[in-house]
Amino acid sequence: MVHDAPSKALALDSLPLDARMFTGEGDPDFALPERPEPGYSAVAPHVAESLLGLLDELELPSHHQPQGEALRERVRGGLNWYELVPVLDDLAVLVLAVTDSGQREFAGYLKQLNERLAAFIGTLSEAHEGYSESVESSRSFNQELREQVSDLQASVQEAVDLPSLKQALEQRLDGLLSTVAEHQRQREGREEEVAQRLQALAQRVSEMEQEAQGFRNHLEEQRQKALTDPLTGLANRAGWAERLELEIARWRRYGGDLLLAVLDIDHFKRINDGYGHLAGDKVLKIIAGELNKRLRKTDFLARYGGEEFVLLVPSTPLEGGVQLLETLRSAIEACPFHFRGEPMAITLSAGLTAFAAGEGGDAAFARADQALYRAKREGRNRIALG
């Protein structure tokens, strides 16, 4: 469903408009093809931007967050060649801390689960022992009854008159009743004990199920975070790879059309250079929202890296894909971006292609990416087919 572009201005930063925004100066798209390889000072801003992006992606434990913020400030302050190595070393420490934190959390859960299982097995063994004791008690009771009945039979046979027979019967019957009553009392006690053990066992099973479900939910939550770009809320490159594989498998099974597009914000480097990375981040968030709300639920948009987005459009012919991308392009062009009250036009270019029979994701992406660069060369703010 297509929505109208928002009418109110999107204020992004308080810095004055830079005249370089409307020239080729500082834009790699205007670089001469035979330009010599730049020195470190020329690529340092890009290195810093990449390091800041990696720091933003890391979900640091609370006790490592001050270290991460300090490292972020060092990178923002500018790095020379000699400062880069210690910064990379500190970044490696933070990456290992994030990895180690997840491993410790998983190891802690396994230890807790092992303790629960040990308690479960202990209770199960106790219940089995109670059952074994009950079986053994029943055997003893049966044996004792047989012995007393045998004694009763012998007493009857040995009795010579009625009074002696009556006395013998009374004695043996009293013994039988006493034995039955004692057995009943012991059995009720054992049954109550076994019932308590089984109830405790059922409680522990229920607790383990709840803990296992909670841990599964936590793992799924962490997995989703690992597939999501924290800045825009869209899928990241890993999420894109997972969805791409799924859509290709579905397309190969059911047929139809599957389109892939690569979208790139025009002259985005000028925004970062002229207004700072915070302004650039705001632009990315706004554009991601404007694009995403104009897509169908079956379409899939991801941030591929930097200012580049990728889009999957299933069950849509190429003509419909062109119309969709034109809608997205015109919506971004119509967004009223402002920097301290001064309007600024932001546009995007895109390359679009359709999957060919038997083709994989890499081939289709390369074709769409080449179409994107052709759209850039032909003047930007346009769609090219690959």
C-alpha positions in Angstrom: 0.0 0.0 0.0 1.4 3.4 -1.0 1.2 6.3 1.5 1.7 10.0 0.8 5.0 11.5 1.9 4.9 13.3 5.2 4.2 17.1 5.0 6.1 18.4 8.0 9.8 19.2 7.8 12.3 16.7 9.1 14.9 18.8 11.0 18.2 16.9 11.2 21.0 19.1 12.5 21.8 22.7 13.6 24.9 23.2 11.5 24.8 25.6 8.5 24.5 24.2 5.0 27.8 23.5 3.4 28.4 24.7 -0.2 30.3 21.5 -0.9 27.0 19.6 -0.8 26.3 20.8 -4.3 29.7 20.3 -5.9 31.7 17.3 -6.8 34.4 18.1 -4.2 34.9 15.3 -1.6 32.6 12.9 -3.4 34.2 9.6 -4.6 31.8 9.5 -7.5 33.6 12.5 -9.0 37.1 11.0 -8.6 39.2 10.6 -11.8 39.8 7.0 -12.7 43.6 7.6 -12.9 43.9 9.2 -9.5 46.9 7.8 -7.5 46.1 5.6 -4.5 45.3 7.9 -1.5 47.4 8.0 1.7 46.0 7.1 5.2 44.7 10.6 5.8 42.4 10.3 2.8 40.8 7.0 4.0 40.9 7.8 7.7 37.3 9.1 7.8 36.0 5.9 6.1 38.0 3.8 8.5 36.6 5.7 11.5 33.0 5.4 10.1 33.5 1.6 9.7 34.8 1.3 13.3 31.9 3.3 14.7 29.5 1.2 12.7 31.1 -2.0 14.2 30.9 -0.5 17.7 27.2 0.3 17.2 26.6 -3.3 16.2 28.2 -4.8 19.4 25.9 -5.5 22.3 28.3 -4.9 25.1 27.8 -6.2 28.6 27.1 -3.4 31.1 30.5 -3.6 32.7 32.2 -3.1 29.2 29.9 -0.2 28.1 32.2 2.5 29.6 35.1 1.0 27.7 33.1 0.9 24.5 32.0 4.6 24.9 35.6 5.7 25.6 36.7 3.9 22.4 33.9 5.5 20.4 35.1 9.0 21.6 38.7 8.1 20.5 37.5 7.2 17.1 35.3 10.3 16.7 38.2 12.4 17.7 40.1 11.4 14.6 42.8 8.7 14.3 46.3 8.9 12.7 48.2 5.9 11.5 49.9 5.3 14.8 46.7 5.5 16.9 44.9 3.0 14.7 46.7 -0.1 15.9 45.9 0.4 19.7 42.3 1.2 18.8 42.0 -2.0 16.8 43.5 -3.9 19.7 40.9 -2.4 22.2 38.1 -3.2 19.7 39.3 -6.8 19.5 39.1 -7.0 23.3 35.5 -5.8 23.2 34.5 -8.2 20.4 36.0 -11.1 22.5 34.2 -9.8 25.6 30.8 -10.0 23.7 31.6 -13.5 22.5 32.8 -14.6 25.9 29.7 -13.1 27.6 27.4 -15.2 25.4 29.5 -18.4 26.1 29.5 -17.7 29.8 25.7 -17.2 29.8 25.2 -20.5 27.9 27.7 -22.3 30.2 25.8 -21.0 33.2 22.5 -22.2 31.9 24.0 -25.7 31.2 25.4 -25.8 34.7 22.0 -24.9 36.2 20.3 -27.4 33.9 22.8 -30.1 35.0 22.0 -29.4 38.7 18.3 -29.6 37.9 18.8 -32.9 36.1 20.8 -34.3 39.0 18.0 -33.3 41.5 15.5 -34.8 39.1 17.4 -38.1 38.9 17.8 -38.1 42.7 14.0 -37.7 43.2 13.3 -40.4 40.6 15.7 -42.8 42.4 14.0 -42.1 45.7 10.6 -42.8 44.1 11.9 -46.0 42.7 13.4 -47.0 46.0 10.0 -46.3 47.6 8.3 -48.5 45.0 10.9 -51.3 45.6 10.4 -51.1 49.3 6.7 -51.4 48.7 7.1 -54.5 46.5 9.4 -56.1 49.1 7.0 -55.3 51.9 4.2 -56.9 50.0 6.3 -60.1 49.5 7.1 -60.2 53.2 3.4 -59.7 54.1 2.4 -62.5 51.8 5.0 -64.8 53.3 4.0 -63.9 56.8 0.3 -64.6 56.0 1.2 -68.0 54.5 3.1 -68.9 57.6 0.3 -67.8 59.9 -2.3 -69.7 57.9 -0.1 -72.8 57.9 0.2 -72.5 61.7 -3.6 -72.1 61.9 -4.1 -75.3 59.9 -1.6 -77.1 62.2 -3.4 -75.8 65.3 -6.7 -77.0 64.0 -5.3 -80.4 63.2 -3.7 -80.7 66.7 -6.8 -79.6 68.6 -8.4 -82.5 70.6 -11.5 -80.8 71.8 -13.7 -77.7 71.1 -12.3 -75.4 73.8 -8.7 -75.9 72.7 -9.7 -75.4 69.1 -11.5 -72.2 69.9 -8.5 -70.9 71.8 -6.1 -71.8 69.0 -8.3 -70.1 66.4 -8.6 -66.9 68.4 -4.9 -66.7 68.9 -4.1 -67.2 65.2 -6.9 -64.9 64.1 -5.6 -62.1 66.4 -2.2 -62.6 64.9 -3.6 -62.4 61.4 -5.6 -59.3 62.1 -2.6 -57.7 63.7 -0.4 -58.5 60.8 -2.9 -57.1 58.3 -3.3 -53.9 60.3 0.4 -53.4 60.6 0.9 -54.0 56.9 -1.9 -51.5 56.0 -0.3 -48.9 58.2 3.1 -49.3 56.7 1.7 -49.3 53.2 -0.3 -46.1 53.7 2.9 -44.5 55.1 4.9 -45.6 52.1 2.2 -44.5 49.7 2.1 -41.0 51.2 5.9 -40.8 51.1 6.0 -41.9 47.4 3.2 -39.5 46.6 5.2 -36.6 48.1 8.3 -37.6 46.1 6.3 -37.9 42.9 4.7 -34.5 43.5 8.2 -33.0 44.1 9.3 -34.7 40.9 6.4 -33.3 38.9 7.2 -29.8 40.3 10.8 -30.1 39.3 9.9 -31.2 35.8 7.5 -28.2 35.5 10.3 -25.9 36.6 12.7 -27.4 34.1 10.2 -27.0 31.3 9.7 -23.3 32.2 13.4 -22.7 32.4 14.0 -24.4 29.1 11.2 -22.4 27.4 12.6 -19.2 28.9 16.1 -20.0 27.6 14.7 -20.9 24.1 12.9 -17.6 24.1 16.1 -15.8 25.1 18.1 -17.6 22.4 15.5 -16.6 19.8 15.5 -13.0 21.0 19.3 -12.9 20.8 19.1 -14.5 17.3 16.7 -11.8 16.2 18.9 -9.1 17.6 21.9 -10.6 15.7 19.8 -10.3 12.5 18.6 -6.7 13.0 20.3 -3.5 12.3 20.2 -1.5 15.6 20.1 1.9 13.8 17.2 1.4 11.4 15.4 -1.6 12.9 15.6 -3.3 9.5 17.3 -6.6 8.9 21.0 -6.4 8.7 23.3 -8.3 6.3 23.0 -11.6 8.2 19.2 -11.3 8.3 19.3 -10.5 4.5 21.3 -13.7 3.8 18.9 -15.8 5.8 15.8 -14.4 4.1 17.4 -14.5 0.6 18.0 -18.2 1.0 14.4 -18.8 2.1 12.9 -16.8 -0.8 15.1 -18.4 -3.4 14.1 -21.9 -2.1 10.4 -20.9 -2.3 10.8 -19.4 -5.8 12.5 -22.5 -7.1 9.8 -24.7 -5.6 6.7 -22.8 -6.6 8.0 -20.7 -9.6 6.7 -17.2 -10.5 8.7 -14.0 -10.3 11.3 -12.9 -7.8 12.9 -9.5 -8.0 16.0 -8.1 -6.3 16.9 -4.4 -6.0 19.9 -2.6 -4.6 19.2 1.0 -3.4 21.7 3.7 -2.5 21.3 7.2 -1.1 22.8 9.7 -3.4 25.8 11.8 -2.1 25.4 10.4 1.4 29.0 11.0 2.1 28.4 14.8 1.9 25.8 14.6 4.7 28.3 12.9 7.0 31.2 15.2 6.0 29.1 18.4 6.2 26.8 17.7 9.2 28.3 14.8 11.1 27.5 11.2 11.6 24.6 11.9 13.9 22.8 13.8 11.1 23.7 10.9 8.7 22.2 8.4 11.2 19.0 10.4 11.4 18.7 10.5 7.6 19.2 6.7 7.4 16.5 6.1 10.1 14.0 8.4 8.3 14.6 6.9 4.9 14.4 3.3 6.2 11.0 4.1 7.7 9.8 5.8 4.6 10.8 2.9 2.4 9.5 0.2 4.8 6.0 1.6 5.2 5.4 1.6 1.5 6.2 -2.1 1.1 3.9 -5.2 1.3 4.2 -7.6 4.1 5.7 -10.2 1.7 8.4 -7.7 0.5 11.7 -7.7 2.5 14.0 -4.7 3.0 17.4 -4.8 4.7 20.2 -2.4 5.4 23.1 -4.0 3.5 25.7 -1.6 4.8 26.4 2.1 5.1 23.8 4.0 3.0 23.0 0.9 0.9 19.7 -1.0 1.2 18.6 -4.3 -0.5 15.1 -5.3 -1.4 13.4 -8.6 -2.3 10.0 -8.5 -4.1 8.4 -11.9 -4.6 5.5 -12.8 -6.8 5.8 -9.5 -8.8 6.6 -9.1 -12.5 9.5 -6.7 -13.5 7.0 -4.0 -14.5 5.4 -4.0 -11.1 8.9 -3.9 -9.5 9.8 -0.8 -11.5 6.5 0.9 -10.4 7.3 0.0 -6.8 10.8 1.4 -6.9 9.6 4.6 -8.6 7.1 5.0 -5.8 10.0 4.6 -3.2 12.3 6.9 -5.2 9.7 9.7 -5.5 8.7 9.4 -1.8 12.3 9.9 -0.7 12.7 12.8 -3.1 9.6 14.4 -1.6 10.7 14.1 2.0 11.2 17.7 3.3 14.6 17.4 4.9 15.8 20.5 6.6 19.2 21.5 8.2 18.6 24.5 10.5 15.6 25.7 8.5 17.3 25.3 5.1 15.7 22.7 2.8 17.8 20.0 1.4 16.8 17.4 -1.3 17.9 13.9 -0.6 17.4 11.3 -3.4 18.2 7.6 -4.0 19.2 5.5 -7.0 18.4 1.8 -7.5 19.3 -1.1 -9.6 16.6 -3.7 -10.2 16.7 -7.2 -11.7 14.6 -10.4 -11.9 16.0 -13.8 -11.0 16.7 -16.0 -14.0 16.0 -19.8 -14.0 18.5 -21.7 -12.0 20.2 -18.5 -10.8 21.6 -18.0 -7.3 21.5 -14.9 -5.1 25.1 -13.8 -5.9 24.5 -13.6 -9.6 21.3 -11.6 -9.2 22.8 -9.3 -6.7 25.8 -8.6 -8.9 23.5 -7.7 -11.8 21.4 -5.4 -9.7 24.5 -3.8 -8.2 25.8 -3.1 -11.7 22.5 -1.6 -12.6 22.7 0.7 -9.6 26.1 2.0 -10.7 24.7 2.7 -14.1 21.9 4.7 -12.5 24.6 6.7 -10.6 26.6 7.3 -13.8 23.4 8.4 -15.7 22.7 11.2 -13.2 21.3 9.6 -10.0 17.8 9.8 -8.6 16.7 7.1 -11.0 16.0 3.4 -11.5 18.1 1.2 -13.8 17.3 -2.4 -14.8 19.9 -5.2 -14.8 
